[in-house]
Amino acid sequence: MTTKDEPLIGLKDSDRLLVEPIWINPIDEIEGPLYLAYIAENPTYNSVFVRQSVDKMLNSAADSLPLRYKLIVRAGHRPLSVQQKLLEMVKQDYLTKNPGSTKQEALNFARTFVSDPAVKLPPHCCGAAIDVDVLDCETGVLVDFGCPVNTDNEIAFVDSGKISTTHAANRQMLSKAMTKAGFAPFKYEWWHFSYGDQTWALYYKKQEIYGLIEPEIGQ
């Protein structure tokens, strides 16, 4: 059964789920400011939006974590214009940090971490993908996964050889809770999970559910 017309809804905090958008907590220098610029022009886009089914699944995943933890959602739906700008800025950042590299090398790097709309449907633009973190409520600090969310480096790969056994165990804990709820992991980013997109369809050998969706600004 298709749910392609399923609406976007704004996530809300619950007992086990915290909504802390990437634009509120400055985790990186690129994505957060892009969202802020978009929200400045579209003030009603002021929450983390996901498809309705993804909202229910996130709360289920949060409940599957050990009781000392809360799931934090950093990002969900991404407007297509933000996606396009993000790809370009990651590409330019690579060129700046790697003098002598070619534009194609920079594009190939950027496409590892940011889906190129010219090549495939970006999961975030479908409202199908979320970026998550985990809070340890006993210590009041984030769980250490070996690198922060939005690290554009091989250390972000789920099975990176650059992390400790503790980091690997933490990633496995998160992945277990997310996949139990029905999400698919993304091998290049430990924090990225999705439902109903191309990655999910390939992982579970099913048909894609969602297509591109833009927010109904002002609704």
Buried (B, 14 or more C-beta within 10 A) or exposed (E): EEEEEBEBBBBEEBEBBBBBBBBEEEBBEBBBBBBBBBBEEEEEBEBBBBBEBBBEBBBBBBBBBEEEBBBBBBBBBBBBBBBBBBBBBBBBBBBEEEEEBEEEBBBEBBBBBBBBBEEEBBBBBBBBBBBBBBBBEEEEEEBBBBBEBBBBEEBBBBEBEEBEEEBBEBBEBBBEBBBBBBBBBBEBBBBBBBBBBBBBBEBEEEEBBBBEBEBEEEE
